[in-house]
């Protein structure tokens, strides 16, 4: 399967590559560009990016899998990221993860069959004073309870 970006994406990649004296330094911005257009970094994009930045596919794969901000599989319309770091754990994050898993019928790292939700457990979201915390898209939901999570999921489901 071949891979490419839109004309706008290709122009942006050319602009990015021109900013770096060593094209290999553009691997992170190139992967971000791929993910912004495709919603994730598909397998075929790895070799495509590698060729453009002058690295081996294994190197680009290593970068894409090292950084948790790159999605290697398509994710749901709503990405539920529950913090599991110390403050959140002490305030009940594990119970929230178990509850959301049961409510949606998926485990962390999985997406609901309808493609609506992906559940992830993440390290510190930097909101320790308002633990437990879940990030959905760019929005933080803090001081969570089971009831608040249920209401949020129900609202997101109703919005589509």
C-alpha positions as CSV (number, residue, x, y, z in Angstrom):
1,X,0.0,0.0,0.0
2,X,1.4,3.4,-0.9
3,X,1.3,6.4,1.4
4,X,1.3,10.1,0.8
5,X,0.1,13.3,2.3
6,X,-2.3,15.9,0.7
7,X,-0.8,18.6,-1.5
8,X,-0.9,20.9,1.5
9,X,0.8,18.3,3.7
10,X,3.5,17.8,1.1
11,X,4.1,21.5,0.9
12,X,4.3,21.8,4.7
13,X,6.7,18.9,4.8
14,X,9.0,20.6,2.2
15,X,8.8,23.7,4.4
16,X,9.7,21.8,7.5
17,X,12.6,20.0,5.8
18,X,14.0,23.3,4.6
19,X,14.3,24.5,8.2
20,X,16.7,21.7,9.3
21,X,20.3,21.6,8.1
22,X,20.1,17.9,8.9
23,X,16.9,16.5,7.4
24,X,16.9,13.7,10.0
25,X,16.1,16.2,12.6
26,X,12.7,16.7,11.0
27,X,11.5,13.2,11.9
28,X,9.3,14.3,14.8
29,X,7.6,17.2,12.9
30,X,7.1,14.8,9.9
31,X,5.4,12.2,12.1
32,X,3.2,15.0,13.7
33,X,2.2,16.0,10.2
34,X,1.3,12.5,9.2
35,X,-0.8,12.1,12.3
36,X,-2.5,15.4,11.9
37,X,-3.7,14.4,8.4
38,X,-4.4,10.7,9.0
39,X,-5.3,10.6,12.7
40,X,-2.5,8.1,13.4
41,X,0.8,7.0,12.0
42,X,0.0,4.0,9.8
43,X,2.7,1.3,9.1
44,X,3.2,2.5,5.5
45,X,3.9,6.0,6.7
46,X,7.0,4.8,8.6
47,X,9.0,3.9,5.4
48,X,7.6,7.0,3.6
49,X,8.9,9.4,6.4
50,X,12.2,7.5,6.6
51,X,12.8,8.0,2.9
52,X,12.1,11.7,3.1
53,X,14.2,12.5,6.2
54,X,17.1,10.1,5.3
55,X,16.8,7.6,8.1
56,X,16.1,3.9,8.2
57,X,12.5,2.7,8.6
58,X,13.7,1.0,11.9
59,X,14.9,4.3,13.2
60,X,11.6,6.1,12.4
61,X,9.6,3.1,13.9
62,X,11.7,3.5,17.0
63,X,10.8,7.2,17.3
64,X,7.2,6.6,16.6
65,X,6.9,3.9,19.2
66,X,9.0,5.6,21.8
67,X,6.9,8.7,22.1
68,X,3.4,8.1,23.4
69,X,2.0,11.0,21.6
70,X,2.0,9.1,18.3
71,X,-0.9,6.8,17.7
72,X,0.1,3.7,15.7
73,X,-3.5,2.6,15.2
74,X,-6.6,4.5,14.5
75,X,-8.2,5.8,17.7
76,X,-11.8,6.6,18.5
77,X,-13.4,9.9,18.0
78,X,-13.0,10.6,21.7
79,X,-9.7,9.7,23.3
80,X,-10.2,9.2,27.0
81,X,-6.8,9.5,28.8
82,X,-6.9,8.7,32.5
83,X,-3.8,9.7,34.5
84,X,-2.4,6.9,36.6
85,X,0.4,8.8,38.3
86,X,0.7,8.9,42.1
87,X,-1.8,11.6,43.0
88,X,-4.4,10.3,40.6
89,X,-3.8,6.7,41.8
90,X,-4.2,7.7,45.4
91,X,-7.5,9.5,44.6
92,X,-9.0,6.5,42.8
93,X,-7.8,6.5,39.2
94,X,-7.5,2.7,39.1
95,X,-11.2,2.4,40.0
96,X,-12.1,4.9,37.3
97,X,-10.1,2.9,34.7
98,X,-11.9,-0.3,35.8
99,X,-15.3,1.5,35.7
100,X,-14.7,3.0,32.2
101,X,-13.4,-0.3,30.9
102,X,-16.5,-2.1,32.1
103,X,-18.9,0.7,30.9
104,X,-17.3,0.8,27.4
105,X,-16.5,-2.9,27.2
106,X,-12.8,-2.2,26.3
107,X,-9.5,-2.3,28.1
108,X,-6.9,0.4,28.1
109,X,-5.3,0.7,24.6
110,X,-8.5,-0.5,22.9
111,X,-11.2,1.3,20.9
112,X,-14.9,0.6,21.1
113,X,-16.3,-1.4,18.1
114,X,-18.3,1.7,17.0
115,X,-15.1,3.8,16.8
116,X,-16.5,6.3,19.3
117,X,-14.0,5.9,22.3
118,X,-10.4,4.9,22.8
119,X,-9.3,4.4,26.4
120,X,-5.7,5.1,27.5
121,X,-3.9,5.1,30.8
122,X,-1.3,7.8,30.8
123,X,1.4,9.2,33.0
124,X,1.1,12.5,34.8
125,X,-1.2,15.0,33.2
126,X,0.2,17.7,35.5
127,X,-3.0,18.3,37.4
128,X,-2.1,16.6,40.7
129,X,-4.1,19.0,42.9
130,X,-7.3,18.1,41.1
131,X,-6.9,14.4,40.9
132,X,-8.1,12.1,39.5
133,X,-7.9,13.6,36.1
134,X,-8.9,12.5,32.6
135,X,-8.0,14.3,29.4
136,X,-10.5,14.1,26.5
137,X,-9.1,15.8,23.4
138,X,-7.7,19.0,24.7
139,X,-10.0,19.3,27.7
140,X,-9.1,18.3,31.2
141,X,-11.8,16.8,33.5
142,X,-10.7,17.0,37.1
143,X,-11.8,15.9,40.5
144,X,-13.5,13.0,38.8
145,X,-16.1,10.7,40.3
146,X,-17.7,7.6,38.7
147,X,-20.9,9.7,38.3
148,X,-19.0,12.6,36.6
149,X,-17.3,10.1,34.2
150,X,-20.6,8.5,33.4
151,X,-22.2,11.9,32.7
152,X,-19.3,12.8,30.5
153,X,-19.3,9.6,28.5
154,X,-23.1,9.8,28.0
155,X,-22.8,13.4,26.8
156,X,-20.0,12.5,24.4
157,X,-22.0,9.6,23.1
158,X,-25.0,11.8,22.5
159,X,-22.9,14.4,20.7
160,X,-21.6,11.6,18.4
